[in-house]
Amino acid sequence: MIPNLNIVPFVSVDHMMKLVLKIGVERFLTELAACIEEDFRRWHAFDKTPRVASHSADGVIELMPTSDSRNYGFKYVNGHPKNTREGRQTVTAFGVLSDVATGYPVLMTEMTILTALRTAATSAVAAKPLAPRGATCMAIIGNGAQSEFQALAFKALLGIRELRLYDIDPDATAKCARNLAGMGFSITTCRSAQEAVEGAHIITTVTADKQYATILTDNMVGAGVHINAVGGDCPGKTELHRDILLRSDIFVEYPPQTRIEGEIQQLPADYPVTELWQVLTGAAEGRRDARQITLFDSVGFATEDFSALRYVRDQIVGTGLYQELDMLADPDEPRDLFGMLLRAASPPGAVAA
Amino acid sequence: MIPNLNIVPFVSVDHMMKLVLKIGVERFLTELAACIEEDFRRWHAFDKTPRVASHSADGVIELMPTSDSRNYGFKYVNGHPKNTREGRQTVTAFGVLSDVATGYPVLMTEMTILTALRTAATSAVAAKPLAPRGATCMAIIGNGAQSEFQALAFKALLGIRELRLYDIDPDATAKCARNLAGMGFSITTCRSAQEAVEGAHIITTVTADKQYATILTDNMVGAGVHINAVGGDCPGKTELHRDILLRSDIFVEYPPQTRIEGEIQQLPADYPVTELWQVLTGAAEGRRDARQITLFDSVGFATEDFSALRYVRDQIVGTGLYQELDMLADPDEPRDLFGMLLRAASPPGAVAA
């Protein structure tokens, strides 16, 4: 007899925050990055498909499933840039990890916070073989909900110590600088993107507008930098001028998805790109020389969420940082779903009315 | 200020059972059928896609999304026939309804019980224009978890009063007959499928084996019957001999999905079928004459789950039959996700350690 077949552990927002703080943000990012890298290295073990997107006037709702032979994971995520006007998040998410052998979910969790962490961890995983050697200074253009996570991932995994922050809204920059104060960074707040990129070894673009935008123009990108382009992640939403792409070596997660959603939607469908898993397994080169411009055209892929789900599943054990959801019908006899319903009217031990 | 932006109402298995019993099974099925029919009648309002299936050796895990301009819904559902050996359900499910304008989920619910109800309600919606006039007797071949729901839907919506039950496992038949005792049926338990179909106006096949099976052979199906084929619902899983299909007029939910998953996977890809929405809107004929064999090749479509989700959302109001899940991160300032995380370390009112 297997106990509690009806129960699925659920990690709420509050529990996720407690889990992250208990582990420590930088350690969490480092361990999560290791899971993400491990899963990219076994790329062929995964059943991969572009995310299933439902677009509307104000945004998009997406399902991002993937599986290896043992687990299946998916994330529900929305992107609604106008949400912030009414106090809502642009991006919210939750996800589920399941057992492939039975189809039963084994974890449900909030993924709004977890997505910010996994996106930052993935950026750092990509930057390790792509960023210039000894990079210490990063520009962050777009200082919204994801910016601090990016900063800490690059501190923990690449040794970034100097940040140059810019956002069209100075309040966002002030918020980012305030949140990161005392965490070991030297922070410069800048009045333009042009100013922010001066002297930066790595340029992270992480803006939220759902439109074709030009956060970086060609003249702003000097030889040798690594661009971590995070914000351009759906059809019609890009951040970089096309000319930058033509000067860069471009690295992507999963081409069938990135060609639709990433910066490279500006380029012909057969424009050469290198897949991140190829670099991480040694099948392709990362950075070749000091003058090369490398571009990680990040859109976020389902395997990264899978990695995050399995990491959280392992980390919550013994912490009590989850609720038990009565989510799966569990009749005494599997074929007797209706009997279970009937008996709910008079549970064992109840006195008949 | 919108209160409780972090909260999503969750209907557990226990709450779903209480809700169904409070409303009454037959009334629930009748009202749900009305929602399903209403949504089929506005077929073109929906964003439709075949479900996204992940197949493995032992089963399948599927995501079934759809949306109209106001709401988005999806269901997670598995199908693992061997599960029952270890006390698990063959099919479990849960689903989410969201607001298209914000992407925020507005309901999460168990859907194992709800799927059995919506499948039965859909069968009855299809049978109304397809079954022979004045049908009172239904054979049910396959007496597992879904059989009683089918019986009650056909009682409530079509006036079925006589049931002829058969399953390869006599215990399943006994269970079904026991559960339906005293509910207004005349029940005959049969020793073969051949015996079960004798005199039946409607034949419901709802078996669970994941393989090509022949629950009905051609000689068993007489003129004028309506076949409600529910069990054949994924690639490689069918219930009817191909010759029956060739003698029938075939009605389906969504051809791109049914051609992959339904009985008609046995037929050429251009074999003519009629879509259920066409019949329900009057764009196509249902039953034309008393000798015609009609076949509803049911596989289950996302709009039916959408209908079920919106029905449950409306029904739980004021009942207390849900929990409030802390599922969406809700920082005071939307762009300050990281600040919310930091402040979780020292909540307002807490004394600094």
Interface residues (C-beta under 8 A of the other chain):
Chain A: M1 I2 L5 N6 F10 S12 V13 D14 M17 K18 V20 L21 V25 D47 T49 V52 S54 S56 D58 G59 V60 I61 L63 P65 S67 S69 Y72 F74 Y76 N78 G79 H80 N83 T84 E86 G87 R88 Q89 T90 T92 F94 V96 S98 V100 A101 T102 G103 Y104 P105 E110 T112 I113 A116 N143 G144 A145 Q146 S147 E148 F149 A172 K175 R178 N179 L325 D326 M327 L328 A329 D330 P331 E333 P334 R335 D336 L337 F338 G339 M340 L341 L342 A344 A345
Chain B: M1 I2 L5 N6 F10 S12 V13 D14 M17 K18 V20 L21 V25 D47 T49 V52 S54 S56 D58 G59 V60 I61 L63 P65 S67 S69 Y72 F74 Y76 N78 G79 H80 N83 T84 E86 G87 R88 Q89 T90 T92 F94 V96 S98 V100 A101 T102 G103 Y104 P105 E110 T112 I113 A116 N143 G144 A145 Q146 S147 E148 F149 A172 K175 R178 N179 L325 D326 M327 L328 A329 D330 P331 E333 P334 R335 D336 L337 F338 G339 M340 L341 L342 A344 A345
